[in-house]
Amino acid sequence: MEINYRVHVTPDRAFVKISSKASYLNCEPLRKFFEEQTKAGQKRYIIDFKECTSMDSTFLGILVSVALKIRSKQNGGSMVLLNLMGRNLETVCNLGIHQITEVSSEQIKDIEHLDELAQNATQSSVGSNTVYQAHKALMNLNDKNLKVFSDVVSYLEQKKEE
């Protein structure tokens, strides 16, 4: 089974390394990791995209949700996106995510080992509520995204009511 997310946590930051594709099919363990770390008081996240081949809107919406949550706390936190290249960088900029995060190419040298976020085959893809929340976060980020994601959010709202 492919491991898409590896993590290393210290008292002052959580480092995430993404391998291959980051999508709704595999991002539930990462969403749970962010939720647990944020509840535990973590305010600084560094995410390395060097080995990330693609990412979808659900994954990006989860990042936006976390970035906004930690920024809104007293003594606000930060999210650094490392080694974004090509289409991934273009997507982050087109959606305005670079305005609430820091995009950097700095090298992190003091990470000795990374723990794998296990992919439980039955629980790796996110549920419809997570997909809804992720797209709502993207939609609320700016007016351009409002137009792009409003149909998706409306569709998911209708599905929730059924």
C-alpha atoms as a printed R data frame, in Angstrom:
    type eleno elety resid chain resno       x      y       z
1   ATOM     1    CA   MET     A     1   0.000  0.000   0.000
2   ATOM     2    CA   GLU     A     2   1.322  3.416  -0.956
3   ATOM     3    CA   ILE     A     3   2.099  5.845   1.860
4   ATOM     4    CA   ASN     A     4   1.306  9.380   0.707
5   ATOM     5    CA   TYR     A     5   2.032 11.332   3.889
6   ATOM     6    CA   ARG     A     6   4.976 11.217   6.271
7   ATOM     7    CA   VAL     A     7   5.166 13.438   9.327
8   ATOM     8    CA   HIS     A     8   7.569 14.636  11.991
9   ATOM     9    CA   VAL     A     9   6.310 16.606  14.980
10  ATOM    10    CA   THR     A    10   8.306 18.770  17.372
11  ATOM    11    CA   PRO     A    11   6.936 21.104  20.054
12  ATOM    12    CA   ASP     A    12   7.237 24.099  17.711
13  ATOM    13    CA   ARG     A    13   6.208 22.635  14.341
14  ATOM    14    CA   ALA     A    14   4.660 19.773  12.416
15  ATOM    15    CA   PHE     A    15   6.417 18.773   9.204
16  ATOM    16    CA   VAL     A    16   4.521 16.892   6.480
17  ATOM    17    CA   LYS     A    17   6.102 15.348   3.389
18  ATOM    18    CA   ILE     A    18   3.711 14.480   0.577
19  ATOM    19    CA   SER     A    19   4.526 11.712  -1.895
20  ATOM    20    CA   SER     A    20   2.706 11.061  -5.158
21  ATOM    21    CA   LYS     A    21  -0.910 12.283  -5.350
22  ATOM    22    CA   ALA     A    22  -2.755 14.181  -2.617
23  ATOM    23    CA   SER     A    23  -6.482 13.700  -3.111
24  ATOM    24    CA   TYR     A    24  -9.830 12.951  -1.529
25  ATOM    25    CA   LEU     A    25  -8.989  9.269  -2.042
26  ATOM    26    CA   ASN     A    26  -6.097  9.352   0.438
27  ATOM    27    CA   CYS     A    27  -6.222 12.508   2.557
28  ATOM    28    CA   GLU     A    28  -8.386 11.378   5.485
29  ATOM    29    CA   PRO     A    29  -5.357 10.345   7.605
30  ATOM    30    CA   LEU     A    30  -3.804 13.762   6.937
31  ATOM    31    CA   ARG     A    31  -7.029 15.588   7.827
32  ATOM    32    CA   LYS     A    32  -7.167 13.680  11.119
33  ATOM    33    CA   PHE     A    33  -3.482 14.443  11.764
34  ATOM    34    CA   PHE     A    34  -4.094 18.188  11.257
35  ATOM    35    CA   GLU     A    35  -7.157 18.055  13.495
36  ATOM    36    CA   GLU     A    36  -5.292 16.276  16.298
37  ATOM    37    CA   GLN     A    37  -2.237 18.524  16.052
38  ATOM    38    CA   THR     A    38  -4.298 21.713  16.006
39  ATOM    39    CA   LYS     A    39  -6.316 20.558  19.039
40  ATOM    40    CA   ALA     A    40  -3.007 19.831  20.795
41  ATOM    41    CA   GLY     A    41  -1.968 23.458  20.194
42  ATOM    42    CA   GLN     A    42   0.287 23.101  17.160
43  ATOM    43    CA   LYS     A    43   0.429 26.425  15.303
44  ATOM    44    CA   ARG     A    44   3.218 25.933  12.751
45  ATOM    45    CA   TYR     A    45   2.970 23.547   9.829
46  ATOM    46    CA   ILE     A    46   5.573 22.963   7.139
47  ATOM    47    CA   ILE     A    47   4.429 20.937   4.141
48  ATOM    48    CA   ASP     A    48   6.917 19.640   1.585
49  ATOM    49    CA   PHE     A    49   5.534 19.129  -1.936
50  ATOM    50    CA   LYS     A    50   8.828 18.085  -3.580
51  ATOM    51    CA   GLU     A    51   7.545 14.568  -4.314
52  ATOM    52    CA   CYS     A    52   3.885 15.532  -4.805
53  ATOM    53    CA   THR     A    53   2.766 14.808  -8.372
54  ATOM    54    CA   SER     A    54  -0.749 16.282  -8.099
55  ATOM    55    CA   MET     A    55  -3.370 17.509  -5.655
56  ATOM    56    CA   ASP     A    56  -7.112 17.967  -5.819
57  ATOM    57    CA   SER     A    57  -9.491 20.568  -4.460
58  ATOM    58    CA   THR     A    58 -10.529 18.499  -1.439
59  ATOM    59    CA   PHE     A    59  -6.917 18.211  -0.300
60  ATOM    60    CA   LEU     A    60  -6.359 21.935  -0.920
61  ATOM    61    CA   GLY     A    61  -9.541 22.830   0.949
62  ATOM    62    CA   ILE     A    62  -8.290 20.891   3.962
63  ATOM    63    CA   LEU     A    63  -5.047 22.906   3.848
64  ATOM    64    CA   VAL     A    64  -7.011 26.165   3.614
65  ATOM    65    CA   SER     A    65  -9.177 25.194   6.590
66  ATOM    66    CA   VAL     A    66  -6.122 24.464   8.737
67  ATOM    67    CA   ALA     A    67  -4.260 27.595   7.601
68  ATOM    68    CA   LEU     A    68  -7.241 29.825   8.419
69  ATOM    69    CA   LYS     A    69  -7.834 28.120  11.763
70  ATOM    70    CA   ILE     A    70  -4.246 28.548  12.982
71  ATOM    71    CA   ARG     A    71  -3.992 32.110  11.674
72  ATOM    72    CA   SER     A    72  -7.113 33.116  13.602
73  ATOM    73    CA   LYS     A    73  -5.750 31.961  16.963
74  ATOM    74    CA   GLN     A    74  -4.130 34.341  19.412
75  ATOM    75    CA   ASN     A    75  -0.430 34.641  18.525
76  ATOM    76    CA   GLY     A    76  -1.403 33.240  15.127
77  ATOM    77    CA   GLY     A    77   0.222 30.286  13.511
78  ATOM    78    CA   SER     A    78   1.647 29.750  10.067
79  ATOM    79    CA   MET     A    79   1.686 27.267   7.239
80  ATOM    80    CA   VAL     A    80   4.680 27.036   4.936
81  ATOM    81    CA   LEU     A    81   4.346 25.272   1.585
82  ATOM    82    CA   LEU     A    82   7.767 24.046   0.443
83  ATOM    83    CA   ASN     A    83   8.949 23.057  -3.009
84  ATOM    84    CA   LEU     A    84   5.773 23.758  -4.946
85  ATOM    85    CA   MET     A    85   6.546 23.455  -8.649
86  ATOM    86    CA   GLY     A    86   4.763 23.485 -11.986
87  ATOM    87    CA   ARG     A    87   1.044 22.803 -11.931
88  ATOM    88    CA   ASN     A    88   0.940 22.508  -8.131
89  ATOM    89    CA   LEU     A    89   2.383 26.007  -7.693
90  ATOM    90    CA   GLU     A    90   0.081 27.370 -10.380
91  ATOM    91    CA   THR     A    91  -2.978 25.848  -8.687
92  ATOM    92    CA   VAL     A    92  -2.050 27.226  -5.254
93  ATOM    93    CA   CYS     A    93  -1.600 30.707  -6.735
94  ATOM    94    CA   ASN     A    94  -4.742 30.552  -8.896
95  ATOM    95    CA   LEU     A    95  -6.850 29.681  -5.851
96  ATOM    96    CA   GLY     A    96  -5.261 32.401  -3.692
97  ATOM    97    CA   ILE     A    97  -3.861 29.939  -1.162
98  ATOM    98    CA   HIS     A    98  -0.458 31.643  -1.375
99  ATOM    99    CA   GLN     A    99  -2.080 34.688   0.296
100 ATOM   100    CA   ILE     A   100  -2.789 32.826   3.549
101 ATOM   101    CA   THR     A   101   0.326 30.629   3.565
102 ATOM   102    CA   GLU     A   102   4.003 31.145   2.896
103 ATOM   103    CA   VAL     A   103   5.361 29.591  -0.290
104 ATOM   104    CA   SER     A   104   9.057 28.777   0.043
105 ATOM   105    CA   SER     A   105  11.861 26.681  -1.367
106 ATOM   106    CA   GLU     A   106  13.946 26.564   1.821
107 ATOM   107    CA   GLN     A   107  15.477 23.229   2.719
108 ATOM   108    CA   ILE     A   108  14.647 21.570   6.025
109 ATOM   109    CA   LYS     A   109  17.784 19.860   7.272
110 ATOM   110    CA   ASP     A   110  17.035 18.727  10.807
111 ATOM   111    CA   ILE     A   111  14.365 16.142  10.025
112 ATOM   112    CA   GLU     A   112  15.940 12.802  10.873
113 ATOM   113    CA   HIS     A   113  13.010 10.459  10.483
114 ATOM   114    CA   LEU     A   114   9.458 10.709   9.302
115 ATOM   115    CA   ASP     A   115   6.564  8.676  10.628
116 ATOM   116    CA   GLU     A   116   4.116  7.264   8.127
117 ATOM   117    CA   LEU     A   117   0.468  8.230   8.347
118 ATOM   118    CA   ALA     A   118  -1.062  4.820   7.828
119 ATOM   119    CA   GLN     A   119  -3.577  4.387   5.083
120 ATOM   120    CA   ASN     A   120  -6.397  2.214   6.343
121 ATOM   121    CA   ALA     A   121  -7.905  0.890   3.114
122 ATOM   122    CA   THR     A   122 -11.462  1.382   4.325
123 ATOM   123    CA   GLN     A   123 -10.920  4.832   5.818
124 ATOM   124    CA   SER     A   124  -8.447  6.594   3.540
125 ATOM   125    CA   SER     A   125 -10.941  8.545   1.432
126 ATOM   126    CA   VAL     A   126 -12.789 11.380   3.082
127 ATOM   127    CA   GLY     A   127 -16.509 11.435   3.726
128 ATOM   128    CA   SER     A   128 -18.923 13.733   1.943
129 ATOM   129    CA   ASN     A   129 -18.980 16.191   4.869
130 ATOM   130    CA   THR     A   130 -15.199 16.619   4.655
131 ATOM   131    CA   VAL     A   131 -15.440 17.160   0.893
132 ATOM   132    CA   TYR     A   132 -18.175 19.727   1.553
133 ATOM   133    CA   GLN     A   133 -16.187 21.546   4.262
134 ATOM   134    CA   ALA     A   134 -13.028 21.566   2.125
135 ATOM   135    CA   HIS     A   135 -14.784 23.098  -0.874
136 ATOM   136    CA   LYS     A   136 -16.629 25.577   1.337
137 ATOM   137    CA   ALA     A   137 -13.258 26.726   2.731
138 ATOM   138    CA   LEU     A   138 -11.920 27.232  -0.800
139 ATOM   139    CA   MET     A   139 -15.118 29.005  -1.851
140 ATOM   140    CA   ASN     A   140 -14.942 31.424   1.089
141 ATOM   141    CA   LEU     A   141 -11.279 32.276   0.487
142 ATOM   142    CA   ASN     A   142 -11.984 34.818  -2.282
143 ATOM   143    CA   ASP     A   143 -14.529 35.961  -4.876
144 ATOM   144    CA   LYS     A   144 -12.889 34.047  -7.730
145 ATOM   145    CA   ASN     A   145 -13.145 30.783  -5.793
146 ATOM   146    CA   LEU     A   146 -16.739 31.630  -4.861
147 ATOM   147    CA   LYS     A   147 -17.630 31.399  -8.540
148 ATOM   148    CA   VAL     A   148 -15.510 28.298  -9.158
149 ATOM   149    CA   PHE     A   149 -16.735 26.187  -6.222
150 ATOM   150    CA   SER     A   150 -20.282 27.423  -5.558
151 ATOM   151    CA   ASP     A   151 -21.838 24.768  -7.826
152 ATOM   152    CA   VAL     A   152 -19.909 21.990  -6.089
153 ATOM   153    CA   VAL     A   153 -20.923 23.289  -2.654
154 ATOM   154    CA   SER     A   154 -24.565 23.679  -3.745
155 ATOM   155    CA   TYR     A   155 -24.590 20.137  -5.105
156 ATOM   156    CA   LEU     A   156 -23.121 18.756  -1.876
157 ATOM   157    CA   GLU     A   157 -25.643 20.734   0.187
158 ATOM   158    CA   GLN     A   158 -28.480 19.188  -1.837
159 ATOM   159    CA   LYS     A   159 -27.024 15.728  -1.305
160 ATOM   160    CA   LYS     A   160 -26.821 16.346   2.451
161 ATOM   161    CA   GLU     A   161 -30.508 17.257   2.562
162 ATOM   162    CA   GLU     A   162 -31.595 14.129   0.673
